[in-house]
Structures are given as C-alpha cells and as structure tokens.
Amino acid sequence: MNSPQLSNSPIRLTSFSHGGGCGCKVAPGLLTEILRGVRNFPVPKELIVGIETADDAAVYRLNDEQALIATTDFFMPIVDDPYDFGRIAATNAISDVYAMGGTPIMALALVGMPIDKLPLDVIGKILEGGESVCAAAGIPIAGGHTIDSVEPIYGLVVMGLVHPDKVKTNAGARPGDVLILGKPLGVGVLSAALKKGALDAAGYQAMIASTTKLNTPGRHLANLDGVHALTDVTGFGLLGHLLEVCRGAKLSAILDMLRIPMLAEVEHLATAGYITGASARNWMAYGEDVALDAAITPMQRALLTDPQTSGGLLVACEPAAVDAVLEVFRAEDFAAATVIGRLESGPARVRVTT
C-alpha cells in the first residue's frame, strides 16, 4: 500500500539520508571503541554525571539546590514531512532532560541542511516543528548553529535543572527492582515500512503520536524515593538501554516478552520484513549478553533491538513504588506504561522469557 505521507509530499526528506532518526546512531560496540581512549581527563567534583555509564545527559552541580543538566541530540529525517521531522527531533532531544529527572529550561538549535537541494520554506517548516515542541515544553530556543550539509540534520542542545539529590541516572537500580516501560516499542519498524511505502495513515499517525510525546513523567518520577534508576529507550533498542542499566548497577534483568507493549501493526510489519539495519547491528553489538528463551521468535528479537526514536522512559523502582510510578504515567497520559520485568543479583545480562 502507498503511504499517504509519501504521495502528498513533493520532497522526500528521507531520500536525502542514509539512516533516519535514532536508527542512524553509531552502533554500540563501535561507540565503545571510539570512546575507549577519551576517558582519561580531569573530572571536576561538581560533575555528578559524566560519560562513565553512557547516561542520557551530563549533570553538573551548581549549588546545594541546583544542578545543570546538559544534553544534545540530532539526526537525519525519519519522516518526509518537514514539520513532523522537526517535532520528532526536538522531542527526542528534550526528553533526555526528563530522563535525568529534570526540567528543561532552554534549547539551542543544531541545523545542517543541503541548501542547494531543499527549498527554504521546507527548512523553515523543520525549524517551526522544533519550535512548537519547545513551546509545549515551556522553553525558548535561545540560539544555535547552522551549516550547509550533504544530508538534512536537525536537533537541539538542551539544558535543564534538577535538585542534586533528585538526579535519576541509569546506574542506580537495586536487586528486586521492577522494570516499567513508558511507551510501546516499534518506531523503527514503522519507519522502515514508511520508507518503503508500506505504512498506512493510521500507522503513520501512531508513529507521530509516539515520537512527538515528551517524556514529562521523568520530572515527577524524580520526586519518588522508590525510583532508583531512569533512562529512555532510543537508538540501541530496549535490550541495549536495559543492558546499560544492568552494567551500571551490576545486576541481571529478566524481561517478560508478552508484557512488553507494541505499537499497533508493528508485529505484523516486522514479520513481513520491515526491520531496520540498525536492529541487526544492535544485536551484533550486545547479543552475547542476552539469553532468549527458545520460544522467542526472530521477529520478537528484532523488536527488542528495534531502534526507538524518541522512545519511552525505562524505570527501575522498588515493588512498593510500582503503583505510584504508574499513577505518574497515567496522570501524564501515558496509558501504555506497564511492568515488563525485574532486576536481580547476577552478572550484567538480560534474559527474555515468554
């Protein structure tokens, strides 16, 4: 079937990019190699969170009441509609502040565009989409930087604030913690189907609704003592980002495949072969640390490694805090948030059961 988005758009933004959204992240294994030699530098005592555990943002203590959160995220188009592309990229960047338990305060725009190939009104729509999300988050775009680029690139530098004692990292989980996922999986699959003209209007709307939904529950979860770790699921897929949680806390995780929420039609599309190349690269990077029950199908494995652009929050909390965590998600209109597994003592590995 033909995607209505593709047929109505005179310019296909995705045709300019070799990979879209968080699916164009450098593969986890290669990223580790790249960063291996750049960790030996002086670290000030005020730097609460740096690059040690591959967290969502850096956090710098300003005083006893405030810490500055700083993050950046940018990528090539995952959709053809310029306004939607801008919204998705901005949502993805801002949500890293929420994933640290903070509140965003300001953004800077990062813009790289093939000036000789894209009309100025198309570029303007991308920026307008980003501005609309910043307005929804209550923050200004206070500046930025632009370059003439071969591929369209858009994103933000985002800064936020959090109380130093309420920072939520990806490394604080404890044995016995319950795992809660805030958004359904499947954005990578939907984007693969979109690029091949196989995504219908309902599928496209589901994808846009998910990728433009700010992870605002994070700033409220910071106030719950029972929440021990927090991150968001993006380019490395659910398994990749859960493994970061496990490695940071030196724990094992058990996932219940049947409890993991999926966007509508995703399993059907994945079975039909609409899977991103990033999904396979993710598995190659960390599959040796994952044990799959025999009943797990290749399609299900692909969904577990599916790169999520602007994906959901992954929460590790004590069992007694589950109801309070889910209440926060429901209050922020995250109806799909659900318990998907647990953490226990053991090596940093993930086991997936059915």
N, C-alpha and C positions, 0 to 999 in steps of 0.2 A: 504494500500500500504506500502511497505517497504522503509524506508529511506535509500538512498544510503550511507549516512554517517555511519549509524549503520552497514550495511552489509559489508563495506570496512574497518572498524576499528577493529583490533584484540582485543583491550581492550576498554571496555565501561567505560569511566571515570564516567559517570552519575550513574553507578551501585554502585559506592562507596559512593554516597552522598544521604542523606535523603531529601535534598532540594537543588535546584540549583540556582545560580545567586542571584539577589536581592530578589527572592522569599523565601530565607531562612532567611530573616531579622526577628528579633523579632517583633511580632505583635504590632501595635501602642499602644493599651491600656496597654499591659503588659510592654512595654518600659517605658511608663509614670509612672507606678507603681515602676519600678526598679529605675528610676532616681529621684523619689519624695524625697528621703532622702539624696541626694548627691548634693544639690544645695546651701547649706549654707556654703560657703567657701569664703575666701577673694578674691576679684576680683580687679586686678590692673587697674588703669585708662587707661593704654595702651591697654588693651584688648577691642577692638572695637566690636567684635562679639564673644560671648561665646555660652553656651548651652540654653540660655533663650528661643529662638524661634525655636529650632530644625533646625537651618540653615545648609547649606551644608558643611561649614568649619569654623574653628576658624580664626579670624583675629587680629593680634597684631601690633600696631603702632610702627615702628622703629624710625621714624623721621618725619619731616613735608612733606617729599616727598615719603616715602615708608612705606608700611605696609606688614607684612608677613602673608601669607595665609597658614594654615596647615590643612591637612585632611588625613584620611586613610579609605580605603575600601578594603574588601577581602571577598571571598565566596567560596562555593564548586562549582564543574563543572555544567554548564548549557548545555554544549555540550560534545561530546565524543572526538572530535579531540583536542589533547593537544595544538597544536599551536593556534587554534582558541580560546580555553579556556583562554590561556594567553593573547591574544589580547583583548578579551572582558573584562577581569578583569582589565587590565591596563587602557583601555579606560574609564571604569566606574569610576575608582579612579581619574584619571587626570581631568575628566570633572567637578568634584566638584570645582576645582580651577577656571575654566572658569565660573561656575555658580555664583561665587562671583565677577565676572568682572575682574579677574586677569589673569596673565600669568604664567604658571608653570616654575620652574627653576631647580628642582631636585626631584628625587624619591628614596625611599628605598624599597626593595622587602620584602614582608612577605610570607614565604613559609612553608607550613605544608604538608608533604607527607607520605603516608604509604610505607615506604622504602622497606618493605619486600614483597610488593604486586605490586608495579609499577616498571617497568624497568627504569634504569637510563636515557635511551635515551628518554623515554616518559616525564620524569620530565624535561629533558633538553629542549624538544620542548615547554613545557609550559613557561619556562623562556625565551626562544627565542621569543615566541609570544609576551610576555610582553615587551621585549627589542625593538621589532620592532615598537611598538606603541610609546614608549618613544622616539625613534629616530625620528618618524614622528612629535612628539610634540617638538622636539629640546632640550630634556633634558637627562641627564645621570641618570643611576641607580647607585647611589654612595655608596651603601651598602645594608644592610638588616639583616634579621634573619631567620633561618631555624629550624624546629623541625620535629621529627618523629611523625606523626599524624595518627589517625584511618581513617580519610577522607581526600581526597586531598583538600587543601586550598591554594589559591593564591590571592595576591593583592599587593597594594602599599601604602606606606606613601608618600604623595606628598606635596611639598612646592612650593609656588608661591609668586609673588609680585603684588601689586596694589597700586595706589595712595590712601592715606587715604580718600580723598574727593570723590573718584570714586568707593568705595566699593558698591556693589549691594547685598543687603540682601533680604530675603523672607518677610520682615516685613514693607517695605516702601510704599506699594500700597496706592492709594488715591481714593476717591469716583469718579466715572466716568471713571476710567481707563479701557482700553481694554485689554483682555487676548489673548495672542498669544502663540501657541504651536509649537515647532520647529521640532518634529519628530512624525510620526504616532504611534499609540498605537498597542499593540498586541503581544509583545515579550513573555509574559508569556504564552499566548495561543499557540504560535508556539513552545515554549519549552516543553509544556505539550504534544503536538502532536508528537514532536521529540522523547520524551522518550518512547512513546507508538508505535513507528514505523509508524506513520501516516503522516509524513511530507515529501513531495516530494523535489526534488533537488531545484526547484525554490523557494519554501518556505524556505528552509534552507539558500539559498543564500540571500534572503531578510532579514532574521533574522540576519545573519552575517554582512551584509552591514549596518544595523541599529545599531547594538550593538558595532561595531568597528569604528563608526564615531564620532570623537572627537567633543565636543560642542564648537568649536573655536569661533562661533559668540559672545559668552559671553564677551570676552576681548574687542571686538569692541563696544558692547552694553554699556559697562561701560562709553564710551565717550558721550553717548546721554543723555542730561539732562531730556528728556521726559520719559526715562525709570526709573520707580520708584521702581520696585521690580523684583527679578530674582531668580529662583530656577531651579532644574532639577527634572524630574519625574522619580522616581525609585521604590523601593520596596513597597511603600504604595499606588501605583497607582495614576492616575490623581486626583481623588477625595481627597485622603489623603494628597497629597502635596499641592493641592489648598486650602484645609482647613487650612493648616499651614500658607499660605499667608493670608487667611481671619482672622485667630486668631491674627496673628502678627499685622495686621492693623486695627482690629476690624471692619471688613466690611463683607458684603454679596456678594456672587457671583452668576451669572446666566450663565449657560452653554447651548449652542445650540447643542444638540446631533448630529444633522445632519451635523454639520460643523466640527466635530472632525475627523481628519484623521485617517485611519486604514491601517495597512499593508495588502497586498493582501492576500486573502483567510482566513483572521482572523475571520471574521463574520461567514463564513461557518463552520470553525473548532470549533468555540465557540458554535454554535448551535448544532453541533454534540457531544458536551460534553467534548471537550478538554480544560478544565479550571483548573487552579492550585488551590490547597487548600488554598494558601495564599490569593487568591481573596476573598473567603468567610470569612477568618479571618479578612481581611481588612474591609469588610462591617460590621462585627460584632463590630469592634472597633469604627467606626465613623458613621455608617449608621443613627444614630439618629439625626445627624446634616445635613442630606441630604434630600431634598424633590424632589421626582421623579414625573414628570407628568404621568398621567395614561397610556399614550401610550408607555412609556419606558418599554421594554421587559426585562425579566430576563437575556437574552443574553447580551443586551446592558449594564445592570447594572454590569455584570461580567467584561465587557471590561473597564468600568470606574474604577473598583477596581483592574484590572489586574496588577500584579507587573511588572514593566518595569526594566529590567537590562540595564544599560547604556542608559536610556531614554532621551527624548528631553528636551530642555530648556522651561520653562514656564515663560512668560514675562508679566508684568503688566506695561502698558505705557499709557500716555495721548493720546487721539484720534488724536491729531495733529502729533504725532510721529509714527503712525502706518506705514506709507509709508517708513519712514527711517528705522524702525526696520525690516520690510520685505525685504528692499533692502540689509541690512546687511546679513540676512539669505540667500538670493539669491546669493550674492557675495561669500558666503562660501559653496555654492552648497547644500543648504537645501531647495529643491524645494517644499517640502510638508508643510513648515511652513505656518500657516494660523491663522486668527482670529477665536476664538472659544467661546468667551463670553465677559462678562464685570463685573465690580465691582460697588457696590452701597452702600450707607449708610444702616446700619442694623446690626443685630446680626451675629456672625461668623457662617454662614450657607451657603450651596450651594443648588441652585435649578437647576434642569436639565429639559430643555424644548425640544420639538420637533417641 
